[in-house]
Amino acid sequence: MLITEKELSIALAKATEKTYLDFKSQFPDETFFSFALYTTDHPTMICACANSIQSHQKRLDHYNSSSNTSRDEYLRWTPSEWAHIDSSHLKEVYPIMNAMEEQLGFYRYCDTVIQAMQNALKILDEKFFFGKGDERDNITLFITIIDSKKTESVEERSSKYLNPKKVHNQFLNRYEISIYEEENKEVIKEVIKNSIANLSITNQILYWLNEYDKIANSKKSVITDKGFDEYLLLDFLTSFGKNATLPILNYIDTVLEKEETPFDTFRFHLLKIVKNSKDNDKTVHNTLVKLLAKSCAIASSKKSWQTTPFHIANCLFNLFDNYPEPNMLDNNALESYEEFLNINIQS
């Protein structure tokens, strides 16, 4: 006999009702402000979860976080992070779900389960299970699919279907602080970049390279002081285009002999900027060849090489004709590096 969406909805509503009553009974002193059902993209399970003022505060304390932060928003509105999660009663519905999947096929089954989850909460709400008037306005209902591309759309669609307009509108704005923080970060980035706008282009580049060196040496930088990392400096340096190529190569020359991992990694990122600059000036070529010769001389006596010679050779391959594509050996050494040093380019 074919199992209908209505049957699944009613069964889910009964199991959900039992679960919410358990939460209220086990935590009588807590004030619940949100209740949700969640599943996965392949809905083999469904969990009911509730968030309360008290349990949410405990989660904030656990993360040493405070209210009105992006962490607060995440913990407040991510059901899988809530303290009260239970599937014991909902497991009673799993046999129905299994039979339905066999009957409908995967895609129709998934759509039906999502709709039935939504229906289940609607059934309970229509009999005022979550209260009426002001009491109902104090709790937000929704369903979700965890770790899915559809998470946000499913949450917002279900919220619109299940909640009073006032509650739904508040739910739509649940991540306002996160959006503000992202916008604020962009403002701070511009402020940092513009703080030296009075300097010449060359001096700006040298300034950011000096800050980059501070981070490589685990020292404080104007970037890290503002909560950013070296990738912001890379963005700044990239924005200068070809103007940054020679200053970057000259800086690399000063730190070629530093073998600590941060420097090998930092050299790689800087050489990536050079490679993508499309700067095929002969001075750039000659500087790269000198750097390659120097880096190979430093590395050739060692059992394991730094990766810098390979990345310099990769710049030559990408920026100039006649260079072969470089290969890296198991010990990071540049294969046939002498070949790169013996190539001449036309003026």
N, C-alpha and C positions, 0 to 999 in steps of 0.2 A: 504493500500500500504506500502511495506517494506521501511523503511528509511535506507539509506546507510551511510557508514562511510564518503564517499565523500560529501554527502549533509550536514552532521553535520560539517565537516571540513570547508566547504565554509561559512556556517552560522556563525561559530565561528570566522572565519577570518574577516568577515564583522563587527561583533560586537567588535572584538579586535581592528580593525582599528579605529573605532569611539572612542573607549576608549583612545587609545594612542594619537590621535589627540586632544582630550579633555585635556589630561595632558599637551601637548605641548602648547595649547592655554591658559590654566589657569596659567601655570607657565613658561612664555616665557623666563625668565632670568635664568632658571635652566638648568644644563647640565646633561642629563640623560646618565647613563652608564650601566644600566641593566633593562631588561624588562622581565616579566615572567607571566605565567598563572598558577594558583594553584587550586587544588581541594582537596577532602578528599578521604579516602579509599572507601567510598560509595559516588560516585560523583553525589550528588543532586544539587550542585552549582559549579560555576567556577568564580574565581575572576581574574581580570587583575591588575597587580601592576608594578610600576616603581620606580627605585631608582636613585637619582641624587646626584651629589657632594654636593650641598647645603643642600638638605634635610637630607642626611646622616650625615653631620656635625652637624646639629641641634639635631639629635638623639644621637650622641656622647656627645654633650653638656648636653643633658637632663640627661644622665647617668653619667655625670662627668668623662667621659672616654676620651681616646686619641687615635690617630692613631697607627697602628702597635701593637695592643693588640688583645687578643682573643675576647674581647667584640666588637672591631672594626670589626673583621671578621664575627662574628655572626650577627651583625646588617647589615653589608654590603651584606650578602648572604642569609638572611632569609626573603623571600618575605612577610610573615605575619607580619614582624616587620617594613616594609617600610612605609613611610609617605603617599605615593600615592597608594591607593587601591580603586578599583571601580568595581561593578558588574552590574551597572544599564543597560548598553547596552547588556551585556551577558545574563541578565534575559530573553531577547527576545528569546533566544535559549532553555530555560528550557522546554517548551512544547515539542520540538523535542526530547530532552533527555528523558523526561518521557515516551513518546511513544516508544522510542527505547528500554528502559529498559523492557517494557512489551513484546516487540517483541523478544528480544534476550535472556532474562534471565540475572540474576545478573552478573555472571562472564564474559560472553562475552561482556555484556554492559560496565563493568568497563574497560576492555581492549580496547574497541572501543573508549570510551571517551578519554582515555589517548592518544591513537594514533591520534585522531582527534584534540586534543589540540596542539599536536606537529605539525600536518599537517597545522593547521591554521597559526602558526607562520612561517612555511616554505613558505606557499603561499604568505604571505606579504613580506617575505625576498626576494623571487625570483623576485618580481617586484620592488626591491630596496626601499621598504617602510622605512627601517631603515638605508638607505644610502648605499654608495658603497665606496670601497677603504678605505682610512684612517678613514673616517666617520663611516663606518660599523665596522671597527676594534675597535672602541671606545665604542661599546655597546655589552653586553652579553645577549643572549637569552636562556631561558630554561623554562621547565615546572617542577612542583613539586607536591607532595602529602604531605600535612602538617601532622605532628604528626603520621608518618607512618614508619614501618620498611623498606619500600621501598623508602623512601625519597631520600637518596643519590644516589641509583642506577638509579632511574628515572631522577634525575637532570643531572647526568653525561651522561647517554645515550642520553637524549634530547640535551644536549649541543654539543655532538659530531655530532649529526645529523644536528643541526641548525647553528653552528658557523664556521667561518674560523678556520683552524687548530691552528693558533697562539692564537686566542681568547680562543678556547677550552682548550689548554694546560695551559693557565693562570688560567682558571676556575678550572682545576683539582688540582691546587696548592693553592686553595683559603683558606685552613685551615692550611697552613704551620706554622704559629705562634702558633696556638693551639697545634699542634703536638710538636713543639719545647718546648713550656711551659711545656707540660706533661713530655717530656724527661728531661727537665731541673729540674723539681721537683724531679725526681728519682735521679738525680745527687746530688741535695741538701740533700735529705734524707740520701744518703750514706755518704756525708761529715759530716752531724750531727752525724750519728752513729759512724763513724770512729774517731770523734774528741776525744773520750775517750778510744780508742782501746788499749792505753798503760796501762790502769787499769786492775786489775784482773777481772775475770768473776763476782765474787761476788760483787766487788765494782762498776762494770758497772751496775749491776742490782740495787744496792742501789742508784746509781746516778739517774737512770731513775725513780725509785720509788719516789725519792725526787722531781724530776721535775713534776711527776704526782700529788704529794701533792700540789705543787705550783698552778697548774691549778685548782685543787679542791677548793683551797682557793682564787681563782680569782687573783692570783699573776702572774707576768710576768715569763715566762719560755723560755729557749732556743728554745723550740718547737714553742710556739706562736709567738716569735719574728721573726721566719722564715716563718710565715704564715700557720703553720700546727695546728692541734688540738690534743686532748689526744689520738685519735685513732692511731696516729703514734707511741706514746709511748707504746700502747698496742701491736702493731706489734713488736716493739723492744723487749719487755718483752717476748712475745710468742716465739721469735727466740731463747731464751736461754733454752727452753725445761724444763726438770725437775729441772735444776739448779735454776730456778726462783721460784719454788713452795714454799719453806719455807720462803724465803725473802718476798714474796708476803703475805703469811699468817701472818708473824710477823708484816708487815706494817698494815694489816687490823686490827690486835689486837690494834694498837695504835690509830685507828680512829673509833673503834666500837661505842663509845658513841656520836659521832658527828651525829646529826639527820638531818642536812640540806640535801635537796634533792640531791645536787651534790655528797655528800659522799655516799648516799645509791646507787646511780647510779654507781659511780666509784667502790664501793665494788662489785657490781654485775658483772661488766666487769672483774675485777681482779679474782673473783671466777670462772668465765667462763674459764679463762686461766688455773686455777688449775684443774677444772673439765676435761678439754680436754688434760691435761698433761699426763694422764695415770700413774701418780706417786702414787703408792699404798704402799709406804714405811710406816712402822709402826709409825715412827716419824710424818709423815704427818697425819696419822690417829689420833694420840693422840692430835696433834695440832688442827685439825679440831674439835674434840670433845670438847676440852677446849674452843675454839672459840664459838661453838654452845651453850655450857652451859652459857658462859658469855653473849652472845648476847640475849639469851632467858631471862636471869635474868634482863637484861636492859629493854627488851621489855614487859615483863609479867605484869608490873604494869600499862601499857599504854593501852588506849582504841584501838588505831590503831598502829600496829607494823610497823617497817621498814621491808623491804623484805629480809634483810641479813640472818636471821636464816633459812629461806626457802632455800636460795641459798647455804648455808653451808651444809644443810641436803642433797641437791641435789648432792653436791660433794661427800659426804659419800656414797650415793646411787650408783653413777656412778663409784666410785673408789674401793669400798670394798664390799665383799659379806655380806649377811645377813641383809642388810639395806633395808627397804621398800621404795617404791617410795613416796616422800613427797607430801603432799597436802597443799595448801594455803587456808586459810579461807577468808571470805569476808573482814575481817579487816587486811588482810595480815599476820595474825598469822600462825605459823607452826602448823598444826593439830597433836595432840598427840606427842608433842616434847619430852616428858619424855621417850617415847619408843626409840628414837634415842640415848638418853644419857645412856640407860641401856644395850646397845648391846656391846658385847665383840667380838673381832676378834682374830683369831689364830695368833700366832707369825710367 
